[in-house]
Amino acid sequence: MAEMTKVAKKQDLQPGASICVEVGGHKVALFNIEGTYYAIEDTCTHRGGPLSQGEVSSTTVTCPWHGAQFDLGTGDVLGPPAPQGVSSYQVLVDGDDIKIEIP
């Protein structure tokens, strides 16, 4: 089983914000949606756009390059042109630390 790795502090990620963190060679987009944290692969499966820089509506992020949409909870692709979803990762808030699990 993979370990939880600290990637940020709560004060680093205010509600409505997102950042890209690197864990074990993986680029991960980390989002704070009204106090709930989500982590998905940062790279869009269409042309490699940075999902951490995308526009968020509810729990959907839109890739800033070509408009593909992904579910923040599952990583599933919700709208073209992306051919497939991205990985999603478990997030744990431990006190002030935000941790994610990379398998």
Biopython code that builds the backbone (N, CA, C, O; Angstrom):
import numpy as np
from Bio.PDB.StructureBuilder import StructureBuilder

atoms = [
    (1, "MET", "N", (0.833, -1.183, 0.000)),
    (1, "MET", "CA", (0.000, 0.000, 0.000)),
    (1, "MET", "C", (0.880, 1.249, 0.000)),
    (1, "MET", "O", (1.920, 1.283, 0.658)),
    (2, "ALA", "N", (0.459, 2.264, -0.736)),
    (2, "ALA", "CA", (1.217, 3.504, -0.835)),
    (2, "ALA", "C", (1.068, 4.330, 0.437)),
    (2, "ALA", "O", (0.097, 4.190, 1.181)),
    (3, "GLU", "N", (2.047, 5.189, 0.667)),
    (3, "GLU", "CA", (2.016, 6.063, 1.839)),
    (3, "GLU", "C", (1.384, 7.399, 1.486)),
    (3, "GLU", "O", (1.390, 7.826, 0.332)),
    (4, "MET", "N", (0.838, 8.049, 2.508)),
    (4, "MET", "CA", (0.346, 9.409, 2.339)),
    (4, "MET", "C", (1.550, 10.343, 2.411)),
    (4, "MET", "O", (2.374, 10.229, 3.319)),
    (5, "THR", "N", (1.653, 11.260, 1.462)),
    (5, "THR", "CA", (2.777, 12.186, 1.386)),
    (5, "THR", "C", (2.281, 13.612, 1.550)),
    (5, "THR", "O", (1.343, 14.028, 0.870)),
    (6, "LYS", "N", (2.907, 14.363, 2.450)),
    (6, "LYS", "CA", (2.542, 15.759, 2.639)),
    (6, "LYS", "C", (2.940, 16.547, 1.398)),
    (6, "LYS", "O", (4.078, 16.469, 0.937)),
    (7, "VAL", "N", (1.973, 17.317, 0.856)),
    (7, "VAL", "CA", (2.238, 18.093, -0.355)),
    (7, "VAL", "C", (2.024, 19.591, -0.171)),
    (7, "VAL", "O", (2.514, 20.395, -0.964)),
    (8, "ALA", "N", (1.289, 19.965, 0.879)),
    (8, "ALA", "CA", (1.007, 21.385, 1.103)),
    (8, "ALA", "C", (0.469, 21.572, 2.512)),
    (8, "ALA", "O", (0.188, 20.609, 3.225)),
    (9, "LYS", "N", (0.336, 22.817, 2.886)),
    (9, "LYS", "CA", (-0.338, 23.195, 4.125)),
    (9, "LYS", "C", (-1.664, 23.843, 3.731)),
    (9, "LYS", "O", (-1.792, 24.400, 2.640)),
    (10, "LYS", "N", (-2.645, 23.765, 4.625)),
    (10, "LYS", "CA", (-3.958, 24.331, 4.323)),
    (10, "LYS", "C", (-3.862, 25.809, 3.940)),
    (10, "LYS", "O", (-4.582, 26.261, 3.049)),
    (11, "GLN", "N", (-2.991, 26.560, 4.596)),
    (11, "GLN", "CA", (-2.882, 27.982, 4.274)),
    (11, "GLN", "C", (-2.294, 28.227, 2.885)),
    (11, "GLN", "O", (-2.405, 29.336, 2.362)),
    (12, "ASP", "N", (-1.671, 27.212, 2.276)),
    (12, "ASP", "CA", (-1.130, 27.334, 0.920)),
    (12, "ASP", "C", (-2.221, 27.261, -0.146)),
    (12, "ASP", "O", (-1.987, 27.616, -1.301)),
    (13, "LEU", "N", (-3.409, 26.802, 0.240)),
    (13, "LEU", "CA", (-4.457, 26.521, -0.745)),
    (13, "LEU", "C", (-5.804, 27.016, -0.212)),
    (13, "LEU", "O", (-6.565, 26.256, 0.387)),
    (14, "GLN", "N", (-6.079, 28.282, -0.436)),
    (14, "GLN", "CA", (-7.318, 28.897, 0.028)),
    (14, "GLN", "C", (-8.510, 28.350, -0.768)),
    (14, "GLN", "O", (-8.320, 27.846, -1.875)),
    (15, "PRO", "N", (-9.726, 28.438, -0.234)),
    (15, "PRO", "CA", (-10.907, 27.978, -0.975)),
    (15, "PRO", "C", (-10.985, 28.622, -2.356)),
    (15, "PRO", "O", (-10.812, 29.831, -2.507)),
    (16, "GLY", "N", (-11.247, 27.792, -3.354)),
    (16, "GLY", "CA", (-11.326, 28.248, -4.735)),
    (16, "GLY", "C", (-9.997, 28.216, -5.467)),
    (16, "GLY", "O", (-9.946, 28.486, -6.667)),
    (17, "ALA", "N", (-8.924, 27.890, -4.766)),
    (17, "ALA", "CA", (-7.591, 27.894, -5.369)),
    (17, "ALA", "C", (-7.171, 26.490, -5.801)),
    (17, "ALA", "O", (-7.732, 25.485, -5.365)),
    (18, "SER", "N", (-6.160, 26.460, -6.675)),
    (18, "SER", "CA", (-5.553, 25.196, -7.093)),
    (18, "SER", "C", (-4.068, 25.418, -7.296)),
    (18, "SER", "O", (-3.627, 26.520, -7.621)),
    (19, "ILE", "N", (-3.299, 24.349, -7.100)),
    (19, "ILE", "CA", (-1.855, 24.397, -7.309)),
    (19, "ILE", "C", (-1.417, 23.083, -7.939)),
    (19, "ILE", "O", (-2.134, 22.083, -7.899)),
    (20, "CYS", "N", (-0.228, 23.108, -8.517)),
    (20, "CYS", "CA", (0.395, 21.886, -9.023)),
    (20, "CYS", "C", (1.507, 21.508, -8.052)),
    (20, "CYS", "O", (2.342, 22.338, -7.692)),
    (21, "VAL", "N", (1.507, 20.245, -7.635)),
    (21, "VAL", "CA", (2.565, 19.729, -6.774)),
    (21, "VAL", "C", (3.181, 18.511, -7.463)),
    (21, "VAL", "O", (2.534, 17.863, -8.286)),
    (22, "GLU", "N", (4.414, 18.212, -7.126)),
    (22, "GLU", "CA", (5.061, 17.030, -7.696)),
    (22, "GLU", "C", (5.341, 16.035, -6.578)),
    (22, "GLU", "O", (5.940, 16.371, -5.556)),
    (23, "VAL", "N", (4.893, 14.810, -6.797)),
    (23, "VAL", "CA", (5.060, 13.750, -5.810)),
    (23, "VAL", "C", (5.536, 12.499, -6.531)),
    (23, "VAL", "O", (4.847, 11.987, -7.413)),
    (24, "GLY", "N", (6.694, 12.016, -6.165)),
    (24, "GLY", "CA", (7.200, 10.771, -6.747)),
    (24, "GLY", "C", (7.226, 10.774, -8.262)),
    (24, "GLY", "O", (6.938, 9.756, -8.892)),
    (25, "GLY", "N", (7.570, 11.914, -8.855)),
    (25, "GLY", "CA", (7.632, 12.014, -10.308)),
    (25, "GLY", "C", (6.287, 12.257, -10.974)),
    (25, "GLY", "O", (6.215, 12.307, -12.202)),
    (26, "HIS", "N", (5.225, 12.409, -10.202)),
    (26, "HIS", "CA", (3.889, 12.679, -10.735)),
    (26, "HIS", "C", (3.545, 14.145, -10.527)),
    (26, "HIS", "O", (3.737, 14.678, -9.434)),
    (27, "LYS", "N", (3.032, 14.813, -11.579)),
    (27, "LYS", "CA", (2.488, 16.161, -11.425)),
    (27, "LYS", "C", (1.025, 16.014, -11.054)),
    (27, "LYS", "O", (0.248, 15.378, -11.766)),
    (28, "VAL", "N", (0.661, 16.614, -9.925)),
    (28, "VAL", "CA", (-0.686, 16.469, -9.383)),
    (28, "VAL", "C", (-1.315, 17.852, -9.216)),
    (28, "VAL", "O", (-0.702, 18.763, -8.658)),
    (29, "ALA", "N", (-2.548, 17.993, -9.708)),
    (29, "ALA", "CA", (-3.315, 19.221, -9.515)),
    (29, "ALA", "C", (-4.104, 19.065, -8.219)),
    (29, "ALA", "O", (-4.869, 18.114, -8.061)),
    (30, "LEU", "N", (-3.917, 19.993, -7.305)),
    (30, "LEU", "CA", (-4.570, 19.954, -6.001)),
    (30, "LEU", "C", (-5.536, 21.133, -5.924)),
    (30, "LEU", "O", (-5.148, 22.274, -6.173)),
    (31, "PHE", "N", (-6.789, 20.857, -5.579)),
    (31, "PHE", "CA", (-7.855, 21.855, -5.574)),
    (31, "PHE", "C", (-8.489, 21.936, -4.189)),
    (31, "PHE", "O", (-8.611, 20.928, -3.493)),
    (32, "ASN", "N", (-8.897, 23.155, -3.791)),
    (32, "ASN", "CA", (-9.676, 23.367, -2.582)),
    (32, "ASN", "C", (-11.021, 23.925, -3.030)),
    (32, "ASN", "O", (-11.113, 25.081, -3.444)),
    (33, "ILE", "N", (-12.057, 23.107, -2.947)),
    (33, "ILE", "CA", (-13.401, 23.518, -3.331)),
    (33, "ILE", "C", (-14.235, 23.608, -2.057)),
    (33, "ILE", "O", (-14.722, 22.602, -1.539)),
    (34, "GLU", "N", (-14.387, 24.840, -1.563)),
    (34, "GLU", "CA", (-15.173, 25.102, -0.362)),
    (34, "GLU", "C", (-14.753, 24.233, 0.824)),
    (34, "GLU", "O", (-15.595, 23.741, 1.576)),
    (35, "GLY", "N", (-13.438, 24.051, 0.980)),
    (35, "GLY", "CA", (-12.924, 23.281, 2.109)),
    (35, "GLY", "C", (-12.781, 21.794, 1.866)),
    (35, "GLY", "O", (-12.293, 21.074, 2.736)),
    (36, "THR", "N", (-13.199, 21.314, 0.694)),
    (36, "THR", "CA", (-12.988, 19.922, 0.314)),
    (36, "THR", "C", (-11.835, 19.894, -0.684)),
    (36, "THR", "O", (-11.815, 20.659, -1.648)),
    (37, "TYR", "N", (-10.881, 19.009, -0.442)),
    (37, "TYR", "CA", (-9.675, 18.949, -1.264)),
    (37, "TYR", "C", (-9.754, 17.789, -2.252)),
    (37, "TYR", "O", (-10.194, 16.690, -1.911)),
    (38, "TYR", "N", (-9.320, 18.056, -3.478)),
    (38, "TYR", "CA", (-9.307, 17.056, -4.545)),
    (38, "TYR", "C", (-7.924, 17.035, -5.172)),
    (38, "TYR", "O", (-7.255, 18.065, -5.253)),
    (39, "ALA", "N", (-7.498, 15.861, -5.615)),
    (39, "ALA", "CA", (-6.215, 15.728, -6.291)),
    (39, "ALA", "C", (-6.385, 14.826, -7.513)),
    (39, "ALA", "O", (-6.842, 13.687, -7.414)),
    (40, "ILE", "N", (-6.003, 15.371, -8.666)),
    (40, "ILE", "CA", (-6.026, 14.598, -9.914)),
    (40, "ILE", "C", (-4.715, 14.836, -10.653)),
    (40, "ILE", "O", (-3.983, 15.782, -10.362)),
    (41, "GLU", "N", (-4.439, 13.977, -11.599)),
    (41, "GLU", "CA", (-3.270, 14.154, -12.455)),
    (41, "GLU", "C", (-3.355, 15.531, -13.107)),
    (41, "GLU", "O", (-4.430, 15.929, -13.555)),
    (42, "ASP", "N", (-2.255, 16.260, -13.168)),
    (42, "ASP", "CA", (-2.272, 17.636, -13.667)),
    (42, "ASP", "C", (-2.280, 17.739, -15.184)),
    (42, "ASP", "O", (-2.575, 18.811, -15.714)),
    (43, "THR", "N", (-1.969, 16.675, -15.898)),
    (43, "THR", "CA", (-1.773, 16.741, -17.334)),
    (43, "THR", "C", (-2.991, 16.223, -18.098)),
    (43, "THR", "O", (-3.361, 15.055, -17.977)),
    (44, "CYS", "N", (-3.607, 17.105, -18.885)),
    (44, "CYS", "CA", (-4.765, 16.731, -19.700)),
    (44, "CYS", "C", (-4.372, 15.650, -20.696)),
    (44, "CYS", "O", (-3.283, 15.689, -21.270)),
    (45, "THR", "N", (-5.257, 14.692, -20.897)),
    (45, "THR", "CA", (-4.968, 13.580, -21.807)),
    (45, "THR", "C", (-5.138, 13.960, -23.275)),
    (45, "THR", "O", (-4.846, 13.148, -24.154)),
    (46, "HIS", "N", (-5.600, 15.168, -23.558)),
    (46, "HIS", "CA", (-5.733, 15.594, -24.952)),
    (46, "HIS", "C", (-4.398, 16.083, -25.510)),
    (46, "HIS", "O", (-3.838, 15.458, -26.411)),
    (47, "ARG", "N", (-3.889, 17.183, -24.987)),
    (47, "ARG", "CA", (-2.628, 17.750, -25.478)),
    (47, "ARG", "C", (-1.686, 18.164, -24.360)),
    (47, "ARG", "O", (-0.732, 18.906, -24.592)),
    (48, "GLY", "N", (-1.951, 17.685, -23.137)),
    (48, "GLY", "CA", (-1.022, 17.929, -22.040)),
    (48, "GLY", "C", (-1.201, 19.231, -21.291)),
    (48, "GLY", "O", (-0.287, 19.668, -20.592)),
    (49, "GLY", "N", (-2.356, 19.861, -21.420)),
    (49, "GLY", "CA", (-2.608, 21.112, -20.716)),
    (49, "GLY", "C", (-2.557, 20.946, -19.201)),
    (49, "GLY", "O", (-2.844, 19.866, -18.685)),
    (50, "PRO", "N", (-2.190, 22.016, -18.483)),
    (50, "PRO", "CA", (-2.085, 21.976, -17.018)),
    (50, "PRO", "C", (-3.453, 22.155, -16.356)),
    (50, "PRO", "O", (-3.975, 23.269, -16.307)),
    (51, "LEU", "N", (-4.022, 21.087, -15.857)),
    (51, "LEU", "CA", (-5.359, 21.150, -15.273)),
    (51, "LEU", "C", (-5.405, 22.022, -14.019)),
    (51, "LEU", "O", (-6.457, 22.571, -13.688)),
    (52, "SER", "N", (-4.283, 22.156, -13.320)),
    (52, "SER", "CA", (-4.249, 23.007, -12.132)),
    (52, "SER", "C", (-4.491, 24.472, -12.490)),
    (52, "SER", "O", (-4.792, 25.274, -11.606)),
    (53, "GLN", "N", (-4.366, 24.835, -13.755)),
    (53, "GLN", "CA", (-4.602, 26.206, -14.203)),
    (53, "GLN", "C", (-5.977, 26.360, -14.858)),
    (53, "GLN", "O", (-6.303, 27.425, -15.383)),
    (54, "GLY", "N", (-6.777, 25.297, -14.823)),
    (54, "GLY", "CA", (-8.088, 25.338, -15.455)),
    (54, "GLY", "C", (-9.138, 26.033, -14.623)),
    (54, "GLY", "O", (-8.960, 26.262, -13.426)),
    (55, "GLU", "N", (-10.238, 26.366, -15.277)),
    (55, "GLU", "CA", (-11.378, 26.980, -14.595)),
    (55, "GLU", "C", (-12.198, 25.885, -13.933)),
    (55, "GLU", "O", (-12.445, 24.833, -14.522)),
    (56, "VAL", "N", (-12.619, 26.151, -12.691)),
    (56, "VAL", "CA", (-13.383, 25.171, -11.925)),
    (56, "VAL", "C", (-14.811, 25.660, -11.747)),
    (56, "VAL", "O", (-15.052, 26.819, -11.411)),
    (57, "SER", "N", (-15.749, 24.757, -11.977)),
    (57, "SER", "CA", (-17.162, 25.017, -11.714)),
    (57, "SER", "C", (-17.692, 23.812, -10.956)),
    (57, "SER", "O", (-17.714, 22.700, -11.484)),
    (58, "SER", "N", (-18.117, 24.031, -9.726)),
    (58, "SER", "CA", (-18.556, 22.951, -8.848)),
    (58, "SER", "C", (-17.395, 21.977, -8.693)),
    (58, "SER", "O", (-16.360, 22.360, -8.147)),
    (59, "THR", "N", (-17.524, 20.735, -9.150)),
    (59, "THR", "CA", (-16.422, 19.768, -9.051)),
    (59, "THR", "C", (-15.946, 19.346, -10.441)),
    (59, "THR", "O", (-15.538, 18.203, -10.647)),
    (60, "THR", "N", (-16.003, 20.279, -11.389)),
    (60, "THR", "CA", (-15.527, 20.042, -12.749)),
    (60, "THR", "C", (-14.448, 21.056, -13.077)),
    (60, "THR", "O", (-14.622, 22.251, -12.837)),
    (61, "VAL", "N", (-13.322, 20.582, -13.632)),
    (61, "VAL", "CA", (-12.270, 21.481, -14.089)),
    (61, "VAL", "C", (-12.227, 21.424, -15.614)),
    (61, "VAL", "O", (-12.342, 20.355, -16.214)),
    (62, "THR", "N", (-12.057, 22.595, -16.227)),
    (62, "THR", "CA", (-11.952, 22.704, -17.677)),
    (62, "THR", "C", (-10.506, 23.001, -18.036)),
    (62, "THR", "O", (-9.923, 23.959, -17.528)),
    (63, "CYS", "N", (-9.927, 22.188, -18.904)),
    (63, "CYS", "CA", (-8.540, 22.382, -19.326)),
    (63, "CYS", "C", (-8.404, 23.756, -19.989)),
    (63, "CYS", "O", (-9.208, 24.110, -20.850)),
    (64, "PRO", "N", (-7.386, 24.533, -19.590)),
    (64, "PRO", "CA", (-7.233, 25.872, -20.147)),
    (64, "PRO", "C", (-6.789, 25.896, -21.605)),
    (64, "PRO", "O", (-6.880, 26.943, -22.247)),
    (65, "TRP", "N", (-6.314, 24.786, -22.144)),
    (65, "TRP", "CA", (-5.813, 24.799, -23.518)),
    (65, "TRP", "C", (-6.905, 24.552, -24.550)),
    (65, "TRP", "O", (-7.026, 25.316, -25.507)),
    (66, "HIS", "N", (-7.703, 23.499, -24.376)),
    (66, "HIS", "CA", (-8.673, 23.148, -25.424)),
    (66, "HIS", "C", (-10.062, 22.822, -24.899)),
    (66, "HIS", "O", (-10.923, 22.396, -25.668)),
    (67, "GLY", "N", (-10.297, 23.013, -23.605)),
    (67, "GLY", "CA", (-11.642, 22.914, -23.072)),
    (67, "GLY", "C", (-12.143, 21.551, -22.639)),
    (67, "GLY", "O", (-13.326, 21.415, -22.326)),
    (68, "ALA", "N", (-11.291, 20.533, -22.609)),
    (68, "ALA", "CA", (-11.736, 19.230, -22.101)),
    (68, "ALA", "C", (-12.121, 19.396, -20.628)),
    (68, "ALA", "O", (-11.536, 20.209, -19.913)),
    (69, "GLN", "N", (-13.101, 18.624, -20.190)),
    (69, "GLN", "CA", (-13.573, 18.739, -18.814)),
    (69, "GLN", "C", (-13.375, 17.421, -18.072)),
    (69, "GLN", "O", (-13.534, 16.335, -18.630)),
    (70, "PHE", "N", (-13.016, 17.557, -16.772)),
    (70, "PHE", "CA", (-12.734, 16.402, -15.937)),
    (70, "PHE", "C", (-13.433, 16.549, -14.591)),
    (70, "PHE", "O", (-13.577, 17.655, -14.072)),
    (71, "ASP", "N", (-13.867, 15.419, -14.034)),
    (71, "ASP", "CA", (-14.464, 15.375, -12.703)),
    (71, "ASP", "C", (-13.341, 15.383, -11.666)),
    (71, "ASP", "O", (-12.432, 14.555, -11.733)),
    (72, "LEU", "N", (-13.395, 16.307, -10.717)),
    (72, "LEU", "CA", (-12.336, 16.405, -9.709)),
    (72, "LEU", "C", (-12.319, 15.228, -8.746)),
    (72, "LEU", "O", (-11.267, 14.887, -8.206)),
    (73, "GLY", "N", (-13.464, 14.607, -8.526)),
    (73, "GLY", "CA", (-13.523, 13.491, -7.586)),
    (73, "GLY", "C", (-13.014, 12.183, -8.142)),
    (73, "GLY", "O", (-12.427, 11.377, -7.420)),
    (74, "THR", "N", (-13.240, 11.971, -9.431)),
    (74, "THR", "CA", (-12.894, 10.680, -10.037)),
    (74, "THR", "C", (-11.805, 10.756, -11.098)),
    (74, "THR", "O", (-11.152, 9.754, -11.393)),
    (75, "GLY", "N", (-11.607, 11.937, -11.672)),
    (75, "GLY", "CA", (-10.677, 12.084, -12.789)),
    (75, "GLY", "C", (-11.299, 11.720, -14.123)),
    (75, "GLY", "O", (-10.639, 11.819, -15.158)),
    (76, "ASP", "N", (-12.561, 11.300, -14.118)),
    (76, "ASP", "CA", (-13.234, 10.909, -15.364)),
    (76, "ASP", "C", (-13.342, 12.093, -16.315)),
    (76, "ASP", "O", (-13.549, 13.229, -15.888)),
    (77, "VAL", "N", (-13.198, 11.816, -17.615)),
    (77, "VAL", "CA", (-13.392, 12.859, -18.615)),
    (77, "VAL", "C", (-14.898, 13.073, -18.777)),
    (77, "VAL", "O", (-15.661, 12.115, -18.904)),
    (78, "LEU", "N", (-15.313, 14.344, -18.770)),
    (78, "LEU", "CA", (-16.728, 14.689, -18.875)),
    (78, "LEU", "C", (-17.059, 15.338, -20.213)),
    (78, "LEU", "O", (-18.219, 15.378, -20.622)),
    (79, "GLY", "N", (-16.031, 15.846, -20.894)),
    (79, "GLY", "CA", (-16.279, 16.500, -22.169)),
    (79, "GLY", "C", (-15.046, 16.490, -23.042)),
    (79, "GLY", "O", (-13.922, 16.546, -22.544)),
    (80, "PRO", "N", (-15.257, 16.418, -24.365)),
    (80, "PRO", "CA", (-14.149, 16.361, -25.321)),
    (80, "PRO", "C", (-13.355, 17.674, -25.303)),
    (80, "PRO", "O", (-13.826, 18.687, -24.786)),
    (81, "PRO", "N", (-12.162, 17.641, -25.865)),
    (81, "PRO", "CA", (-11.621, 16.643, -26.770)),
    (81, "PRO", "C", (-10.747, 15.565, -26.122)),
    (81, "PRO", "O", (-10.159, 14.756, -26.840)),
    (82, "ALA", "N", (-10.644, 15.528, -24.804)),
    (82, "ALA", "CA", (-9.805, 14.513, -24.145)),
    (82, "ALA", "C", (-10.355, 13.113, -24.415)),
    (82, "ALA", "O", (-11.559, 12.891, -24.288)),
    (83, "PRO", "N", (-9.491, 12.168, -24.785)),
    (83, "PRO", "CA", (-9.942, 10.816, -25.098)),
    (83, "PRO", "C", (-10.190, 9.934, -23.873)),
    (83, "PRO", "O", (-10.894, 8.929, -23.968)),
    (84, "GLN", "N", (-9.619, 10.300, -22.731)),
    (84, "GLN", "CA", (-9.762, 9.485, -21.520)),
    (84, "GLN", "C", (-9.549, 10.343, -20.296)),
    (84, "GLN", "O", (-9.067, 11.471, -20.387)),
    (85, "GLY", "N", (-9.912, 9.799, -19.150)),
    (85, "GLY", "CA", (-9.772, 10.505, -17.890)),
    (85, "GLY", "C", (-8.339, 10.542, -17.404)),
    (85, "GLY", "O", (-7.426, 10.041, -18.062)),
    (86, "VAL", "N", (-8.158, 11.142, -16.243)),
    (86, "VAL", "CA", (-6.852, 11.223, -15.594)),
    (86, "VAL", "C", (-6.936, 10.496, -14.253)),
    (86, "VAL", "O", (-8.028, 10.210, -13.764)),
    (87, "SER", "N", (-5.801, 10.205, -13.676)),
    (87, "SER", "CA", (-5.774, 9.548, -12.369)),
    (87, "SER", "C", (-6.286, 10.507, -11.300)),
    (87, "SER", "O", (-6.071, 11.716, -11.377)),
    (88, "SER", "N", (-6.963, 9.952, -10.308)),
    (88, "SER", "CA", (-7.357, 10.738, -9.137)),
    (88, "SER", "C", (-6.677, 10.114, -7.924)),
    (88, "SER", "O", (-6.362, 8.924, -7.914)),
    (89, "TYR", "N", (-6.458, 10.931, -6.911)),
    (89, "TYR", "CA", (-5.701, 10.493, -5.753)),
    (89, "TYR", "C", (-6.451, 10.816, -4.473)),
    (89, "TYR", "O", (-7.153, 11.823, -4.382)),
    (90, "GLN", "N", (-6.293, 9.951, -3.495)),
    (90, "GLN", "CA", (-6.909, 10.164, -2.187)),
    (90, "GLN", "C", (-6.209, 11.324, -1.488)),
    (90, "GLN", "O", (-4.982, 11.428, -1.509)),
    (91, "VAL", "N", (-7.015, 12.203, -0.863)),
    (91, "VAL", "CA", (-6.487, 13.349, -0.126)),
    (91, "VAL", "C", (-6.850, 13.195, 1.349)),
    (91, "VAL", "O", (-7.969, 12.806, 1.686)),
    (92, "LEU", "N", (-5.899, 13.502, 2.216)),
    (92, "LEU", "CA", (-6.113, 13.467, 3.658)),
    (92, "LEU", "C", (-5.650, 14.796, 4.240)),
    (92, "LEU", "O", (-4.540, 15.252, 3.964)),
    (93, "VAL", "N", (-6.506, 15.410, 5.044)),
    (93, "VAL", "CA", (-6.108, 16.612, 5.782)),
    (93, "VAL", "C", (-5.788, 16.164, 7.195)),
    (93, "VAL", "O", (-6.639, 15.634, 7.908)),
    (94, "ASP", "N", (-4.535, 16.391, 7.585)),
    (94, "ASP", "CA", (-4.032, 15.965, 8.897)),
    (94, "ASP", "C", (-3.576, 17.215, 9.636)),
    (94, "ASP", "O", (-2.441, 17.663, 9.473)),
    (95, "GLY", "N", (-4.472, 17.780, 10.455)),
    (95, "GLY", "CA", (-4.161, 19.056, 11.099)),
    (95, "GLY", "C", (-4.090, 20.136, 10.038)),
    (95, "GLY", "O", (-5.073, 20.394, 9.344)),
    (96, "ASP", "N", (-2.923, 20.776, 9.904)),
    (96, "ASP", "CA", (-2.723, 21.802, 8.880)),
    (96, "ASP", "C", (-2.099, 21.242, 7.604)),
    (96, "ASP", "O", (-1.937, 21.974, 6.627)),
    (97, "ASP", "N", (-1.748, 19.965, 7.597)),
    (97, "ASP", "CA", (-1.088, 19.349, 6.447)),
    (97, "ASP", "C", (-2.087, 18.722, 5.479)),
    (97, "ASP", "O", (-3.071, 18.107, 5.890)),
    (98, "ILE", "N", (-1.815, 18.890, 4.196)),
    (98, "ILE", "CA", (-2.576, 18.219, 3.151)),
    (98, "ILE", "C", (-1.682, 17.116, 2.602)),
    (98, "ILE", "O", (-0.557, 17.371, 2.172)),
    (99, "LYS", "N", (-2.188, 15.898, 2.620)),
    (99, "LYS", "CA", (-1.424, 14.740, 2.159)),
    (99, "LYS", "C", (-2.186, 14.048, 1.049)),
    (99, "LYS", "O", (-3.417, 14.048, 1.042)),
    (100, "ILE", "N", (-1.461, 13.456, 0.108)),
    (100, "ILE", "CA", (-2.098, 12.649, -0.924)),
    (100, "ILE", "C", (-1.387, 11.305, -1.017)),
    (100, "ILE", "O", (-0.234, 11.148, -0.615)),
    (101, "GLU", "N", (-2.124, 10.347, -1.563)),
    (101, "GLU", "CA", (-1.598, 9.000, -1.733)),
    (101, "GLU", "C", (-1.362, 8.730, -3.208)),
    (101, "GLU", "O", (-2.286, 8.757, -4.020)),
    (102, "ILE", "N", (-0.111, 8.472, -3.532)),
    (102, "ILE", "CA", (0.269, 8.095, -4.907)),
    (102, "ILE", "C", (0.594, 6.608, -4.893)),
    (102, "ILE", "O", (1.525, 6.184, -4.209)),
    (103, "PRO", "N", (-0.170, 5.807, -5.647)),
    (103, "PRO", "CA", (0.099, 4.351, -5.629)),
    (103, "PRO", "C", (1.451, 3.995, -6.230)),
    (103, "PRO", "O", (1.812, 2.819, -6.283)),
]
sb = StructureBuilder()
sb.init_structure("model")
sb.init_model(0)
sb.init_chain("A")
sb.init_seg("    ")
for serial, (resi, resn, name, xyz) in enumerate(atoms, 1):
    if name == "N":
        sb.init_residue(resn, " ", resi, " ")
    sb.init_atom(name, np.array(xyz, "f"), 0.0, 1.0, " ", f" {name:<3s}", serial, name[0])
structure = sb.get_structure()
